[in-house]
Amino acid sequence: MDSTQDLVPRKASPLLAEALNDTRVVTLNGARQAGKSTLARLAAQASPNAQIRLLDDPATLRSARDDPAGFVEHDGLLVIDEVQLAPELFRSIKLVVDTDPRPGRFLLTGSAQVLALRQLPDALPGRMEIVELWPFSQGELDRSADAFIDAAFAHGPAISRTSTLHKRDYLERVVRGGFPEAVRRSSRRRAAFFDSYLTSLIERDVSQLAMIERRRDLRRLLAMLAGHSAGLLVPAALATTSGIPRTTLNRYIELLTAVFLIKQIPAWSASQTQRAIGTPKLAFVDTGIAAHLLGQDATRLGEPDGAAGPMIETFVLMELSRQLTWSIERASLYHYRTIDKVEVDAVLETPDGRVVAIEVKAGATVRAEDLAGLRHLRQRLGSRFVAGYVLYTGQQTLPFGDRLRAIPIDALWSAVP
């Protein structure tokens, strides 16, 4: 990442500093090229006697593999970048922090979920905290609050937003995505980045986790999954359509999740709603990559047969996912659908059972029927239902009855608690 991106404040930065202050081993985990190395370097600069070791360097990697015990010897903070390349280090790290339990001993970064590594002997239970770093959120890019989740639970239907954005503006944000390298490029050059990124991901990160016999099948599956983003993830149907055996397809989906390319949004249910289905929803972590796989730019997305609806829903789901890593409210993200096809795109539930429900619309108008799922949950949850929102591409906040509002999508990164 260049100096321009270095100036973008990351919401994960204070979380990382807090973790290093009281935890022996901190792992900064997230997608390749999301900015982990830059954030780790900034953390090292703030720590006296810190040292950085990059496992992308062949000589450094050989040292880590040949002498893991000697490699992790250091009195201050030791930053090990791309730790998944040498999982044999974890046993030596465990020995060091068990002998000397001071906090802030190791900061590790990884581009594949560390706990998914086949060779990992011990996940350092009780000794390690994982801080997630996503591609840029809209609030990070706009230098705005990025606190909709906290605002929603604090203010409920009192949230109000007047926006200057139109549908085309949101679609431009969708195709731009949030990877630092993609954000700074022109649309034409961005496509080259996405192609290179996907190739590197399959050839390197996925291969570190499992042996892939038919990589062409994996690339074909990616394009198919992009077309299903914001839809239910039904492996049996995907296996039938793709011709990929069901067991192989399930393994591919696990791998693509492990390298932070896709995310599964679990289904939500409650004791009052036994008719809910349990199938998860699929979402791409970065809408820029998803739109690239579909071959749709902002103009094409906005056409009548374009994928604006599912891409904007994916965009909202992933902005919420990003915010959950730093929100004060410890909510979890779900989707909701019943066997009667009543559905709500996003359900946020706190540990004490309070619920905020969100429906996403790509259009600039909201109809009464667009709130059917929100009304359904309001009726069944009673006082647990904090508020229901339709996030849409219009510009005004509109009331639709008790605790129900339509608000512009950019309230996601503009609303303050």
N, C-alpha and C positions, 0 to 999 in steps of 0.2 A: 504494500500500500504506500502511496506517495504522500508528500507533505500535506497536500490538500485534504486527503482523507484523515490524516493525523489530527486535523483540527475539528473533526466531527466528534462532539462529546458522545460517549457511549453510556447508555443507561446501566450497563453491566459493570462499569468502572468502580463505583462506590461499593457494589456488592462484592467485587473481587477484593477490594481493600479490607472490607470487614471480615471476609473469610480468612484472609492471610493473617489477620490480627489475632485469631483465636483457634485456628485449625492447622494441624501439622502439614497436611498435604492438600493442596487445592488444585483441582483439574478444571481448566477452561476448555469446555467441550463445545463443538459446533461444526457447521459445514466448512468444507475447504474454502479458503479465500473469503471468509466472513470477517476477517480482521483480528483473529486470535493472536497472531504473532505481534502485531502492533500493540495490542492491549497488554500483552505479557511484557513487551519491552518497556512500556510506560510504567508498569508496576515495578519492574526491576530498577528503573531509574529512581524510583521513590524509596528504594530499600538499600541501606548501606551494605557494601560488600557483596552485592548480588552478582551472580554470574549466569550467563546465558549459553546454553549448548544446543545447537541446531542439528537434529538428527537427519535433516535433509542433506547435510554435508557427508559424503561417503566416508571420509576419514573419521569423523566424529561418530558415525553410526558403527563403524568397525570397532572403535574403542568401547562403545557401550555394550556391544555384543560379546567382545572378547574378555572384558574386565568390568562387569557391571558393578562389583563392589567398589573398585577404585574410582569408577566413573561418577558415582553419587557422593563421594567424599567432598564435602565443602561446608565451611562453618556458617556462612550466611545463607541467603535465599538462593536456591539453585533452580533456574528456569530450564526445563527440558521441553523443547519444541517438537511437536509431532511424535509424542511418546509411543503411539501405537506401532511405530516402526521397530521398537525394541521392547516388547512386553517382558523380556527377561529382567528388566530393570526393577520391576515392581517388588520382587522378593528382596532385593538389596535395599530398596527404599523403605520397605516395611521394617527391616532390621535396624536401619538408621533411626527411624522415628520412634521405634519401641525403646531403643537405648537412650535416646535424647528426645523427650516429648515436647520440646519447645515449639510454639506455633510458628507458622511461616517458614518452614524449612524447604518445601518444594512447591513450585508452581509448574504444573504440567499442562501442555496443550495437546489436543487430539482432534483429528478430522473424522474419525470413525468412533462410534460409541465405545468407550473404553471397556465397559462391562460386557460388550459383545465379542471381544477378542477371544479366539479359540485357545490361545496359549496362556491366557492370563491366569496365574496360579492363585491369586488372592486379590480381591477387590478392595483391600485395605479397609474393612468395615470398622467404623468408629474413628478412623484416622483421616479419612478423606472426604472433602466436600466438593461437589460438582457445581460449577457455575456455567450456565448455558450462554453461549453467544450466538445470536442469530444474525443473518444479514440485516442491514440497516432497517429500522422501523421508519415510518413516515414522520414520527415526532422527532427522531434523531436527525433526519434530513432537513426538517423544517425548523429545528431548534425550538420545538413547542412542548407542551406539558406531557403528552403521552400518558395520560392518567384517566382514561375513560372508565376503566373498571372500578377504580376507587371512587370516581365521581358518581357512577351509576348507583353503587351501593350506598353512598353517602346522601345523595340528593334524589334518587329515584326519578319520578316524572318531572321534577323541577328543572332538570337539565334543559337548557335552551341554546340553540346555535343558529346563527344566520351565516350562510356560507356564500362565497363568491365562486365556488367551483361548479363546473358543469360535468355532464357525463363524460365528455371527451377528455377532460382533465384527469378524471379517475382512470380512464383507460390508458392514458399515457403513463400514469404511475404504475399500473398493472404491468405493462410491457417493459418498463424500465427495471422493475424488480428492486432488490436491495443489496446486491453484491457490490462492494466498493468499486471494483474494476468496471462493472457494467454501468454503474451510475455515472461515472465520469466520461463514458464513451458516447459517441454519436450512435444513432439507431443502427446504421449500417455496420459499424465496427462492433457494436454490442453483439450482433449475431455471431461474429467470429469468436468472441469471447465465450459465448454459450456453447458453441460447437467444441471448442477446445476444453472447456470445463467438463462437459459430459464425457468426452473421450478420456480425459485424465481420471475422472471419477471411476469409470468402468475398468480402465486398464490398471489403475493403481489401488484406489481405496477399496473397491469391491473385491479385488483379487487378494487383498490382505486378509479379508475375512473368510473367504471361501474360494474353492476352485470352481471357476465358471467354464463349463465345457463349450457352451454355444453363446458367445458374447453377442452375436447378431440377434439372437432371440431376446436378449436383455434389452438391447437398444430398441427393438420393435415393441417390446412390452412398455417401455417408457413412453413412447408416443401414444400407445393405447391408454395408458394410465392418465396421461395429460387430458385426454378426451373424457375421462371419467372423474376429473377433479371436482370436488364438491358433491359427488354422488356416492351412493352406498358402495362399499368395497365388498364385492361378492366374488371370491376367488373361483368358485365353480363356474360362474358365467364367463369370467375372463379366460379361464382355461379352455372352455368350449370355443370361444371366439378366436383366441390366439393360436390354438393347437398346441400350446405348451402343456405338458403333463401337470396335473394338479399339484403334486408334491413339489415339482420343480418350481412352479409358479409361486407357491407359498414361500419357498426358500428365497426366491428373487425379491418378493415383497419385503421379507424380513431384512434382507441385505440393503435394499434401497432405503428402508427406514433407518438402518444403522448408520448409513453415510449421510443422513440428514437431507435426503432428496425429497422424500414424501413423509407425511405424518398421518397417523390414523386418529380420528376424533371419535372417542368411544360413545356409544349410545347411552342415553340417560333414562332412568326410570325411577319411580317412587312407589311407595306402597299404595298410593291412591290411583296409580296409572298402570295397572297390570297388563294392559293391552299394548304396551310399548314393545317395539322390536329391539333386538340386541345387536344388530349389524352395525359395525363402525362406518364412519364416513371417511373417504379419502381426500386428502388435501396435499397439494404441492407446497413445500416449504417456501419456494420462491416463485411468484407468479410470472416473473420475467422468463424463467426457464420453461414453465408450462406453456406460455404463449408462444415461445420459440419452437417448442416441440409440435405445437399445433400449426405452426406456420402463419400465425395471425398477428399483424401489427395492430396499432390502435384503431386505424381506419377499418381494417377487416373485422376486428372484434365488434365494432359498432354496427355492422351491417345486419339486416334482418335475420340471416342464418348464421351470424357470428356467434362466438362463445362468450359474449359479454356477461351474461347471467352467471354461469358457473365460475368464470374468472374473477368477477367482482366479489362473489361469495367467498371464494378461496382467499382473495385479498383481505377481506374482513376477518375471516377465521385466523389467518396467520398474523395479522396485526394484534388480535386478541391474544394469540399464543405468545407473541413477543412480550406483550405487556404483563402477562401472568408471571414472567420471570422476575419482575421488579415491583409489581403492585403490592400495596400494603395488605389489601384483602387477599387471603390465601384461598382463592377460588379455584375451582377446576372447570375445565371446558368440556362440554358434551354437545351432542346434537340429539334431537328428539323426533321420533316418528312412531305412529301407532299402526296396527294392522288395518285400521280404517283410513290410513293415509293422511291423518292429521299430523302436521310436522312443524317444527321450529328449527331454524338453521343453527342457532347457537344457544346453549343453556349454560349459564355460569352459576355454580352453586358453591356456597361457602361451607366450611365444616359444621356450622350451626344450622344449616338447612335453608338459609335465605337464597332466593333465586332471582336472577336477572335473565330475561329471555330476549333474544334478538332474531329478527327476521331481516333478510337482506334482499333489496330490490335494485335491479340495474336501471330501472326507469325513474323519471323525474316526477311521477305522479303516484299516489297511493290510493288504493281502493279499499272499501270496507272488508272485502274478502281476503285482502292481504294480511289482515290481523286475526284470522280465524284461529290459527295455532296459538297465538298469544292469549286470546280470550279463553281458549280451552285450558291452558295452564293456569291462568288467573283464577278461573272457577274452581279448579281442583286443589290449588295450593293455598288459597285464602290469604292469610296474613304473611305467609312465607314468601309470597310473590311480591318482590320489591317494585319492579317495573318491567314493562315490555316495550321494546323499541322496534320500529321498522327503520333500518338504516337505508337511505335511498339517495339517489343522485340529484334530488331537488335541493333547494337553497333555504327553505324555511322549516321551522319547527311547528308541527301541527298536532293538536290534541285529538285523540280518538276515544275519549271516555276515561274511566277510572284507571289510572296508572299506566295508560297506553299513550305512546307518542310516536310520531314520525319525525326523525331528525336527520340532517345531512350526514353523510358518511364521514366527513372530515371532523365531526365531533369526536371520533376515535382518538385523534391526536391533539385536539384543541380544548376539549372539556377539562376543567380543573376541579379537584375535590374540594 
